[in-house]
Each structure stands twice: as structure tokens, then as C-alpha cells.
């Protein structure tokens, strides 16, 4: 049986390109499936089914524990976008090749490298590589190495049948209402593969190079126990605070630049330690397991209502609450078109509460003179 996961997978490429030893380190650690990963798998399976239906290919609707109107709605949004791009490809050539959940081999540039592209459309002029991300962490398509690896695989396998000039990378995040698109030429992609990808992939395959902690540690299997990450984060503790007693503005700004990573790292270590204690009876000096806070809950809501109403002192409006379903659920129920027509002017999107982010954040700076400030203060 061929392996289903490459050591240098496309989905972990952001990590092994930034920290080349990480792939071999992760190889030795257990890959625990998470609720979010399983939810993503369900979204991909349903999307694949819908796209196969659109392409009139044999398919059977998958079932999962995540089946819901929400899953149906958001996968529809992704599929709609893919279908638009497929139709667009037919305007460029008569026989575009549409690949759904296709294994793409990029081992000509990365040792033993392969991955599964969600959707790839190969046509004259443009090669489209689309990725569905069902999670809530925003991911940009700009220079995205995962999608560039899929593109390299697709070009190697099918590129010679078409006159491809441009590679268009698209990340769809329907739950964030986000479609991120980035284009580069085939020449730029090939140059990146030769100059940056190949040397780093060779190092990563051998498990060599320097450990380098950063944002890419977030989903690394070694994130809780990695020394390089710990050392980087503990640098904060080494800050040389001098008199006076109160921190200066410059010192607070310096702490802010590190606080987010520090908090994420501390949480990872905590979760790891707690899991080890619960699952493997691990004893940590100075710590113990206790039972969490208990919360009361009804065991039989129907019976409760029956008993309370039977007293004759209370009516249904006192014991039941009645709320409208959420805007998203309403839009799913009515469909986008009817929702826009019949509910126009009956809903609003109030300004979000301002929050502090690094200057590099892509949102424009909050304008305190705008109504937003007044609404927030109100
Ligand atoms: S946690 Fe970060 S620094 Fe450590 S191995 Fe993983 S990616 Fe590299």
C-alpha cells in the first residue's frame, strides 16, 4: 500500500520551509485527529460529491456526524465558486481538465512529495488551484506554498497538454465569507521551485537545518515540547526591565509584539500537560488533577415542562423562550436571492468592537471619528 501521507506534505509545507527539521521531528510524534480536522474532512467529502454531481460523474452523497444545514450551505458556497471557474475555463479552451480531490505528485522538486488538491482546473492560459478551508483561521493565497506545490504537481502531470501561462491560487473560506486569490506566472513558480523550494526540501527530507520558531509552529505536532519554540518564547522573560517601577510605552509595545505568540505557546504547553495527566497518569511537580466545575442541566425537558405547567401557576410563555433563528440560518432557509429581496433593510451589520492588532494587519486602521466609536461607546 502506498503511504497516504508524504513526509514533506503540501499542507505542512509552510512549516517545513520555515523550520526544515520539523518534518522529521513530527514524523516521530502521534498525529491526533481533532474535531476541526474531522469537520474539515466532512466538508471536503460533501464538496467532492457536489462537484462530481455537477460534472455528471458517479457519486454518492457522504454522511457524517457533521451533517447540518450549515455544512450544506457553506459547501454550496465553495462549489458555486468552483463551478464558475470551471465554466470560465470552457471559454478559454474546449477540453479543460478538472481534477477533484486528485493526488498530485511533485516529487520532481520535493523528495517523495505528493499531496491531494481539492480542485485543479487545467486549461489554456490559466491553471486554477483551489483549496477549501473550512476552519475559522484566515489563510491567504498570496505566495501560499501548499497551493504552489499542488500547481507544480499539476503542471508536471498535465501541463504539457495545455498552453498554461498563469497559475491562479484560490483559497475559499466560506465560513469567513472569504475568497483569497493570488496569481503568478509559470516562470515565477518554476523559479521559486528551483531557488527556494528544492534546497529547503532537501534539507527537510534529511531532517537538517536550523529550528526556527514562529507563526508556523501553531499546528506543529511538537509545538508543546519543542525546545526552540520554548527558548524563543522565554526570551520575553529575559527582557531587561530597569527602574522606574512602571513600564514605559516602548516596553509595553515590545511586550505586545511577543505576547500573542507567548500566550499561544503557554496554552499549547498547558493543554499537552493536562492531556498527559488525564490520559497517561502523568504527575507534574506542583500540580494535580481535580474535577472541573459541575453545571446543572435538565435530564428530561418535556417532563420538566409537564410538571411545572401542571402546578397551574405558570404558563408556557414563562418557561419557554422563543428566538428567531440566526441570520446565517435564515439566509440558508430562504436562499440568498429571496433573503436579499424580502429582508432588505430589516437587518444590519453593526460596526465591530475595535481591537488592537499588529500594524501589518490587512484591515485599515480604525477611524475613531466614525459612527463606529459612538456605537461602541453606547
Ligand atoms: S514547534 Fe516550531 S520550531 Fe519547533 S519543530 Fe515545530 S515548527 Fe520547528
Boltz pocket constraint, residues with backbone or C-beta under 6 A from the ligand:
constraints:
  - pocket:
      binder: B
      contacts: [[A, 15], [A, 19], [A, 21], [A, 22], [A, 25], [A, 211], [A, 212], [A, 213], [A, 214], [A, 216], [A, 217], [A, 220], [A, 221], [A, 222], [A, 223], [A, 224], [A, 226], [A, 227], [A, 228], [A, 229]]
      max_distance: 6.0
